[in-house]
Amino acid sequence: MVTEAERILEAASSILVVDWPSRDVPETLARAGYAVVVAGGPEPDNYWAHELRDGEVVRRHVGRPPDNADLVYAHRPFDELPRILDVAREIGAKAVWCQSGLTSAGAKDPTGCWVPEEKSREARAIVESAGLVYVDDAYIADVVRQLGISK
């Protein structure tokens, strides 16, 4: 059975990454062939394309968010979700993928995706009310690797 996360990744070609728990996220996405732009900090021009060149992922300063992206991946506190959702709508994203970076014990883990059930339901409702798909239950780099995606 194909999961929602798998469907989103199979349909996507471009991803805006808003923070990440480790380099594994943007590098795995770039290696899989996605067009990846990373929001690198609070400055309005801190945007970097991550591209695969000669087998290595390199960063290139682009200075602004992409005009379009199919997916917005965010490793940010849930109270920032409204701002992230605004960006997702501006660039025409179809989905928002949030990752907590926590285990069920509350420990930090760069692959962790645990979210309290009530917080997950609340975030899902916010994102879906904007007409977008919401994911928070899978580590994006693992799903890409499991699917063997190469765009």
N, C-alpha and C positions, 0 to 999 in steps of 0.2 A: 504494500500500500504506500503510495506516494504521500509524503507529508506536505503541509502548507509551506514549510521552509524550503523543501526541495523544489516545489513548483515555482516559488519565487525566484530561486537561484537559476533554475533552468530557463526561465523566461527573461531574466535580466541580462543586460549587456554592460550597464554602467552603474557604478555605486559611489555615493558620497559617504565617506567615513568621517564621523564626528567623534574624534578621540578613539582610542583603542587600548586594550589591556596589555598588548604586546605587539611587537612587529609582525608576529605571525599573521595577524589579521590582514593588514594591507598587502603584505608580501604574498600570502597565499592567494588573495583575490587577484593581484596583478599576474602572478604565475599562471592562474587559470584562464587568463585572457580578458578579464573584465577591464573596462576603462575605469580607473580608480582615481578619485580626487579625495585628499584628506584635508579636513579642516584642522590645522595644526595649532591653534591657540586662539586667544580672545581677540587678537588684532584682526581688523576687517580684511586685510590682504594676506592672511596667513593660510593660503591654500596651496597644496602641492599635489601634482600628479605623480602617481607611482606607476612606473612603466617597466616592462621587461625588455632589456636590451642585452643581447649576447649572453643570455642565460642569467643575468643579474638584474635585480630590481633596483632601479635608480629613481631618485626624486627630482622633479623639475618644478620650480616655482611657477605657479599660474596666477597667483594673486587674487583670485576670486572664485566663488562657487561655480560649479559647472552650470551651463544653461539648462541642461537636462540630465536627469539620472533616474533610473528605474527603481532604485532602492536607496534608502538612507539607513545606514548602520550607525548606531549610537552607543557609546560606552560612557554615558553621562548620568548624573543623578536624575531620578524621575521628575523632580520639580522643574527640570529644564525641558521636559517633553513638549509643552506648548510652543516654545521657541523652535525646537527641532521640527515640530509638525508644520510650523509656518514655512520653514525652509523647504521641507519636503513638498509642500503644495506649490511653492514658487518654482521649483525645478521639475514639476510634473511626476514626482515619484509615485509609485503604485503601492509601496509598502514601507514600513518602518520596522527595523529589526533592532531591538534593544538587548544589551547584554550587561548584566550586573557585575560580573567579575567576582561573584561570591559563591561559596559552597552553601549547602543547607545548614551548616553549622555557623555560618556567618564569617568564615575565614576568607581572606582574599585569595583568589585563584584566577589566573588569566584566562582559563577556559571555563570558569564557573558561570552558570546561567540561572542560579537559584534566585527566585523572586518570591516574596510572600504572596500567597494566593490572592489576598485582597488587593494588594498593590498591582498585581498582574491584571486582575479584572478591571480595575480602575483605568490603568493605562490602555488596555485593549479598547475599552469603551470610548476613551478620548480619541484614539487613532481611528477606530472604525466609524465614529460619528463624523469624521472628516472624509469618509469614503475610501480610506486606505486600509490595507491589510497589516496586521500586527503580529510580530513574532518575538518571543522572549525566552523560548525554552530549548534553544540549541546553540552551540558554539559554531559560528558561521564558518570558520576555517575547517573544522572537522566535517561539516556537512559538504563543503566544496570537495574536500579530499575523498569522502565516501562516495560521492557522485562521480568522481573522476572527471570533473568539468574541465574542458579546454575549449575556449571560445575562439 
